[in-house]
Amino acid sequence: MPDRQRADARRNYARILAVAEEEVAAQGTAASLEQIARTAGVGSATVRRHFPTRRALLEAVSRKRIEALCAHAHDLTGKDDSRDALLEWLGDVVAYCICARGLAAVLAYDGAGSDPVHENACSAALEEAAGPLLRRAERDGAVAAGVTVTDLITLVVGIVLATEHHPDPAARAERLFRLAVAGLSPQS
């Protein structure tokens, strides 16, 4: 929210965002924009003025978590074992997506292409932050050449979305993530 906004507009933004965080935590991406507006005590046009799309609202709700994941990627860059560092970070992305309903949907590829209006700012931030982790792991031979952060985020999003209705989504997602990391072939 730009500082040059009127004080009431900044208050509305903060109130809408606080309500949206609660609604998304409870309802996931199905959170009703109309319910958010009612609970925040504003009109639905005010919600849409601040958040023109559902993705914009979900990205704002997820911003703190994305910033924390980016900071953690930076912290892990100096870890001795590049494979462990990358896997620790990816495990954190899985865990965050499981506990923060709606985050996986924010990271999902939406097919918008290169249109900057529809750019996925959350995924872009994670790709930039995790790039050094992946490049180092690739240089060390811990990751196959050609793997991208986008590939890894897509894998995580798929796992999280596939397990979100499981009775124990965290355990199921962790199992599938470990299976993806280990591969299907037994170790010889």
ZAMIVO-412387 format. One record per residue (C-alpha): x, y, z; residue number from 1. Coordinates in nm, 3 decimals, always signed. Example, Ala and Ser with C-alpha at 12.3 -4.5 7.8 and 13.67 -1.06 7.14 Angstrom:
% residues 2
SITE       xx       yy       zz  seq
SITE   +1.230   -0.450   +0.780    1
SITE   +1.367   -0.106   +0.714    2
This chain:
% residues 188
SITE       xx       yy       zz  seq
SITE   +0.000   +0.000   +0.000    1
SITE   +0.161   +0.328   -0.106    2
SITE   +0.223   +0.579   +0.172    3
SITE   +0.064   +0.857   -0.031    4
SITE   -0.277   +0.690   +0.006    5
SITE   -0.524   +0.864   +0.231    6
SITE   -0.525   +0.752   +0.594    7
SITE   -0.870   +0.593   +0.560    8
SITE   -0.759   +0.400   +0.252    9
SITE   -0.455   +0.267   +0.444   10
SITE   -0.682   +0.167   +0.736   11
SITE   -0.923   -0.008   +0.497   12
SITE   -0.635   -0.192   +0.331   13
SITE   -0.499   -0.310   +0.666   14
SITE   -0.844   -0.415   +0.789   15
SITE   -0.926   -0.600   +0.465   16
SITE   -0.589   -0.777   +0.472   17
SITE   -0.631   -0.884   +0.837   18
SITE   -0.979   -1.023   +0.767   19
SITE   -0.858   -1.189   +0.447   20
SITE   -0.577   -1.363   +0.636   21
SITE   -0.832   -1.515   +0.874   22
SITE   -1.076   -1.610   +0.597   23
SITE   -0.807   -1.768   +0.379   24
SITE   -0.674   -1.960   +0.680   25
SITE   -1.023   -2.097   +0.740   26
SITE   -1.152   -2.136   +0.383   27
SITE   -0.841   -2.152   +0.166   28
SITE   -0.872   -2.010   -0.183   29
SITE   -1.250   -2.047   -0.163   30
SITE   -1.265   -1.755   +0.081   31
SITE   -1.550   -1.527   -0.020   32
SITE   -1.450   -1.175   -0.120   33
SITE   -1.799   -1.060   -0.025   34
SITE   -1.763   -1.214   +0.322   35
SITE   -1.424   -1.048   +0.361   36
SITE   -1.581   -0.713   +0.270   37
SITE   -1.870   -0.760   +0.515   38
SITE   -1.642   -0.866   +0.801   39
SITE   -1.402   -0.579   +0.731   40
SITE   -1.694   -0.335   +0.729   41
SITE   -1.632   -0.213   +0.374   42
SITE   -1.805   -0.253   +0.043   43
SITE   -1.701   -0.519   -0.205   44
SITE   -1.590   -0.240   -0.442   45
SITE   -1.340   -0.127   -0.177   46
SITE   -1.198   -0.479   -0.157   47
SITE   -1.170   -0.494   -0.535   48
SITE   -1.009   -0.150   -0.550   49
SITE   -0.732   -0.267   -0.319   50
SITE   -0.718   -0.622   -0.460   51
SITE   -0.841   -0.625   -0.821   52
SITE   -0.808   -1.003   -0.850   53
SITE   -0.835   -1.299   -0.615   54
SITE   -0.467   -1.372   -0.689   55
SITE   -0.372   -1.018   -0.579   56
SITE   -0.551   -1.076   -0.249   57
SITE   -0.394   -1.419   -0.198   58
SITE   -0.049   -1.281   -0.280   59
SITE   -0.094   -1.005   -0.023   60
SITE   -0.208   -1.258   +0.238   61
SITE   +0.096   -1.476   +0.158   62
SITE   +0.353   -1.195   +0.142   63
SITE   +0.499   -1.245   +0.492   64
SITE   +0.536   -1.620   +0.438   65
SITE   +0.700   -1.566   +0.100   66
SITE   +0.942   -1.315   +0.254   67
SITE   +1.028   -1.566   +0.528   68
SITE   +1.093   -1.841   +0.270   69
SITE   +1.313   -1.604   +0.069   70
SITE   +1.510   -1.507   +0.379   71
SITE   +1.555   -1.874   +0.467   72
SITE   +1.686   -1.948   +0.116   73
SITE   +1.944   -1.672   +0.160   74
SITE   +2.042   -1.810   +0.503   75
SITE   +2.094   -2.159   +0.360   76
SITE   +2.315   -2.042   +0.073   77
SITE   +2.629   -2.081   +0.285   78
SITE   +2.542   -2.426   +0.425   79
SITE   +2.817   -2.683   +0.362   80
SITE   +2.604   -2.949   +0.191   81
SITE   +2.430   -2.788   -0.106   82
SITE   +2.188   -3.080   -0.152   83
SITE   +2.081   -3.068   +0.214   84
SITE   +2.039   -2.691   +0.192   85
SITE   +1.815   -2.715   -0.115   86
SITE   +1.610   -3.001   +0.032   87
SITE   +1.571   -2.821   +0.365   88
SITE   +1.439   -2.516   +0.184   89
SITE   +1.202   -2.719   -0.035   90
SITE   +1.080   -2.903   +0.276   91
SITE   +1.004   -2.565   +0.431   92
SITE   +0.809   -2.462   +0.121   93
SITE   +0.604   -2.783   +0.150   94
SITE   +0.544   -2.723   +0.522   95
SITE   +0.446   -2.358   +0.469   96
SITE   +0.207   -2.452   +0.189   97
SITE   +0.042   -2.716   +0.408   98
SITE   -0.006   -2.489   +0.710   99
SITE   -0.089   -2.174   +0.512  100
SITE   -0.401   -2.259   +0.320  101
SITE   -0.408   -2.082   -0.012  102
SITE   -0.029   -2.049   -0.048  103
SITE   +0.005   -2.342   -0.289  104
SITE   -0.265   -2.193   -0.510  105
SITE   -0.079   -1.860   -0.510  106
SITE   +0.235   -2.037   -0.630  107
SITE   +0.055   -2.243   -0.894  108
SITE   +0.121   -2.168   -1.257  109
SITE   -0.189   -1.992   -1.386  110
SITE   -0.114   -1.986   -1.757  111
SITE   -0.109   -1.606   -1.770  112
SITE   +0.216   -1.610   -1.962  113
SITE   +0.440   -1.308   -1.967  114
SITE   +0.165   -1.053   -1.910  115
SITE   +0.308   -0.835   -1.628  116
SITE   -0.042   -0.760   -1.498  117
SITE   -0.080   -1.131   -1.421  118
SITE   +0.279   -1.196   -1.313  119
SITE   +0.303   -1.437   -1.023  120
SITE   +0.504   -1.219   -0.785  121
SITE   +0.521   -1.486   -0.514  122
SITE   +0.669   -1.752   -0.740  123
SITE   +0.903   -1.496   -0.895  124
SITE   +1.034   -1.399   -0.551  125
SITE   +1.091   -1.762   -0.455  126
SITE   +1.261   -1.836   -0.786  127
SITE   +1.501   -1.547   -0.737  128
SITE   +1.576   -1.640   -0.375  129
SITE   +1.624   -2.012   -0.440  130
SITE   +1.823   -1.970   -0.762  131
SITE   +2.161   -1.961   -0.584  132
SITE   +2.071   -2.273   -0.381  133
SITE   +1.981   -2.466   -0.695  134
SITE   +2.281   -2.344   -0.897  135
SITE   +2.518   -2.444   -0.619  136
SITE   +2.355   -2.788   -0.586  137
SITE   +2.378   -2.832   -0.963  138
SITE   +2.747   -2.727   -0.963  139
SITE   +2.814   -2.980   -0.686  140
SITE   +2.644   -3.257   -0.888  141
SITE   +2.366   -3.292   -0.629  142
SITE   +2.092   -3.198   -0.877  143
SITE   +2.056   -3.295   -1.241  144
SITE   +2.145   -3.030   -1.496  145
SITE   +1.848   -2.847   -1.638  146
SITE   +1.630   -2.859   -1.327  147
SITE   +1.480   -2.518   -1.258  148
SITE   +1.336   -2.357   -0.947  149
SITE   +1.011   -2.336   -1.141  150
SITE   +1.021   -2.716   -1.180  151
SITE   +1.073   -2.759   -0.807  152
SITE   +0.798   -2.513   -0.708  153
SITE   +0.560   -2.682   -0.953  154
SITE   +0.643   -3.020   -0.796  155
SITE   +0.581   -2.885   -0.445  156
SITE   +0.255   -2.717   -0.548  157
SITE   +0.134   -3.039   -0.710  158
SITE   +0.211   -3.242   -0.400  159
SITE   +0.043   -2.992   -0.167  160
SITE   -0.269   -2.952   -0.381  161
SITE   -0.298   -3.331   -0.421  162
SITE   -0.284   -3.387   -0.045  163
SITE   -0.479   -3.091   +0.095  164
SITE   -0.794   -3.300   +0.159  165
SITE   -0.609   -3.601   +0.302  166
SITE   -0.683   -3.673   +0.670  167
SITE   -0.319   -3.592   +0.751  168
SITE   -0.206   -3.361   +0.470  169
SITE   +0.131   -3.280   +0.629  170
SITE   +0.235   -3.645   +0.664  171
SITE   +0.108   -3.735   +0.318  172
SITE   +0.277   -3.436   +0.153  173
SITE   +0.604   -3.511   +0.337  174
SITE   +0.591   -3.874   +0.219  175
SITE   +0.530   -3.776   -0.143  176
SITE   +0.798   -3.508   -0.129  177
SITE   +1.053   -3.762   +0.004  178
SITE   +0.944   -4.010   -0.264  179
SITE   +0.997   -3.747   -0.533  180
SITE   +1.342   -3.667   -0.391  181
SITE   +1.447   -4.033   -0.363  182
SITE   +1.297   -4.141   -0.692  183
SITE   +1.115   -4.462   -0.766  184
SITE   +1.414   -4.689   -0.811  185
SITE   +1.560   -4.866   -0.508  186
SITE   +1.911   -4.762   -0.410  187
SITE   +2.172   -5.022   -0.505  188
